[in-house]
Amino acid sequence: MAAGLIGDLVPPDQPADALILGFTMPDLSPGRATATYLSHVCPGKPMAFAICDQGRAVGFTALRLTRDYAAADGWSRVLVAVAEQARLDYDPPAPASVPIRHAAFAMLCDAVPVAAAPVASSGVGAPCLRAVRVCPAVPAEQVSATLGRELAALPEPAAGAVGEERRTLVLGEGLAPLTGDGVPGWRSILALPGQPATGVWRELAAWAAAPGGGGLTLADYDPALHYLCLASFARAG
């Protein structure tokens, strides 16, 4: 699944510096290091590594590491891929959220100075990451209050975006039962159920492909690991 996405996203003449693969269950081919294999088929044969044992936080963790490595090590182009499979060939040591279908999501991240990526309210331009956070040790009874504080601390939307359109929030399946009717002051959308690792990211892809102004914030919660995660995006001018 991820190899096909690489062919769509990474042009041969614009190779990636790094590749980060996130997954929640091991690949069905246990003898293969999947991240290394994907590096082999990716233009530039980038340095690659995998992230696991992060549950629903896996995509957010991958994006946070991408941001940090780009700032510290000078990576200018990073491919982030998240994949999940609907088949588990062994008995897990703890309850596992098995997806209802095979799915993969990938995004090619370019490091762009803030001054070179003005936010547009017209809906033109690729998603631009405004903030990404992974909050550990958040018990279920504190999720709603913590989520409210984290949302309030996000960077302000673009001055040209007004109304509910600038405050769209995608709630992952792990958050939906804990937030009731949503979050006050935000237009809430529920992510596709049954896809613990890729459900919220599917909504990012749909938002990026649709016209319109304003920004988008993704949020999810892993009830087993007690991770509360957020990623906020605007449209680059």
PyMOL commands that set and color helices and strands:
alter all, ss='L'
color gray80, all
select helices_A, chain A and resi 2-9+34-41+55-73+114-116+140-152+163-166+176-179+199-209
alter helices_A, ss='H'
color red, helices_A
select strands_A, chain A and resi 18-23+47-51+77-84+103-110+127-135+168-171+187-190+216-222+227-235
alter strands_A, ss='S'
color yellow, strands_A
deselect
rebuild
show_as cartoon
